[in-house]
């Protein structure tokens, strides 16, 4: 059985089968989830003025005031070594980019969050297009926040193949390649090309090249399973708890379940909660 409408959970002791709760995360999290019991929060909340029929459509000027109470309850449920991954994008208002995402970062830092990193999700299958004063977006922000300076991060879990470039580049190394070659600009940046000899795997950059989800799965803003999958592998271990407070069609829960993590999804829409439960049953 799905853990729906259960008593308040100490989620580190819950079953690995995903749990689904209907409601606003502002009230569901304090009522259902024990403080400090979540290892990773990953979500894509409704962007400003979007999804009006489901989420009310928060105006860009009010977005920060709307979001900060929710990020506060998320802060409380996250354990000290956990991470909060926030996929969000500014929208255009009156021909210019609104600053609500930048303002939100400042507000969350004042709330006690640490803004550790910003990942760029490059949508590699984005189709071309333009407006009168700009081109089509082919990327979105993925912001990484934590409660503390020290947090869980499993970088080896997301390594990528070295690629064919190494065959030619490493074949005949120069003397400079075999020592740390410091930048001529005195920037303290340097590299030693010989470090890559004999290696099959490399660490990725903070630019994630992932295609968007081509089918909406009954939800108008479904992100690809590869996106939560990557961050779940990077910031959690088997058995850890993953929360999506704006779960939509439940992609985060599916990815977490496939990786052996416990997961919880919250959404205000009864229809989306039904879709999540159907996807979970089909796993």
Secondary structure, 3 states (H helix, E strand, C coil): CCCCCCCCECHHHCCCCCEEEECCHHHHHHHHECCCCEEEEEECCCCCCCCHHHHCCCCHHHHHHHHHHHHHHHHHHEEEEEEEEEEECCCEECCEECCHHHHHHHHHHHHCCEEEEEEEEEECCCCCCECCCCECCCEEEEEEEECCCCCCCCHHHHCEECCCHHHHHCCCCCCHHHCCEECCCCCCCEECHHHHCCCCEECCCCEEEECCCCCCCCCCCCCCHHHHHHHHHHHCCCCCEEEECCCCCCHHHHHHHHCCCEEEEEECCHHHHHHHHHHHHCC
